[in-house]
Amino acid sequence: MEKQPPPEPPTSGELADGAIRLLAEAHAALSGPQFAVLNVRTPGTLHRYYAAAATRHCCLLLLEIEQAAAVDLETTVTVLGRVYIEAWLTALYIHFGGHEALQRVAQDTAYQVRLTDNDLKEFDERLKRAKKNAATRVRKVRATNAGISGRNAAKPELPPRPLHQEPRIPQLTPTGIDISQRLTRDLAGITPQSLPLSEITDRLTELGPQKGFALESLRPVYILYRILSAGAVHANLNVYDAYFQPGPMFDRAGPLPVNCVPQTLGTRITVLYSAAFLLGWVLEDAGLPAPVATEIRRWLEPDPTVQASWAPGTPAPS
């Protein structure tokens, strides 16, 4: 059988139109009665709320990625794409992992809040000690200088002794920020514990066959996340090398990255496809139709046998 040529990639206009239609479907559904959550804090209502909120967050990131792409902000699209992947994996984890997954996300939230709270308190305490120690040194220097000045005045025939320079007292003010109530009130009873994205990825790979949303490993998505982190988000040599402009005698750092493979189109395809995948399952599990999400997913679903992309290996929700 003659090998078929690969399909043409979607155009920028097609992706923009798909995003508009998908976001409209998401907003209409998530604003409807099926996602109105009774305001009692039970495991069930909390899970329903946070699953919807995680989906909303992915929709917002999709919107802002499309807005950045419309004005050719390549770096912004790439950075937001990396942020989106983290949000998307976490949203899937909450939706399919249930209360157990939400508890792990809560533990990670408490862990991150505690780190920040410790940093705030440590800075304020360190600044307080620095000011106190500096003030003590200033008093000692001033007392010494008073003695030197008295000696110089009493013995004008001798060469004057130089005065000591006063130590500088830090002028910063304490942050005054107290986020401890987030731990003692909002996250009371939650044991702080870090939740790496790799753990979420591995758990989703386990849940895929159980819940029917995937047969393949989600590791390729996590690998893409790592690649985008190393090449666009974190300030390191991978990022700086892209500005390198060699010359016959002098090298320079150029105003824009050079010789970089454009990421905007691929990022938009990945984000739109995965957003449609997430929304399709969220709406189907709520008993709602998802025609736009289903259409976009079937349109953009990658073939994992052709390239190192992730595809669920299960039928799209209908």
Secondary structure, 3 states (H helix, E strand, C coil): CCCCCCCCCCCHHHHHHHHHHHHHHHHHHHCCHHHCCCCCCCHHHHHHHHHHHHHHHHHHHHHHHHHHHHCCCHHHHHHHHHHHHHHHHHHHHHHHHHHHHHHHHHHHHHHHHHHHHHHHHHHHHHHHHHHHHHHHHHHHHHHHHHHHHHHHHHCCCCCCCCCCCCCCCCCCCCCCCCCHHHHHHHCCCCCCCCCCHHHHHHHHHHHHHHHCCCCCCCHHHHHHHHHHHHHHHCCCHHHHHHHEECCCCCCEECCCCCCCCCCHHHHHHHHHHHHHHHHHHHHHHCCCCCHHHHHHHHHHCCCCCCCCCCCCCCCCCC
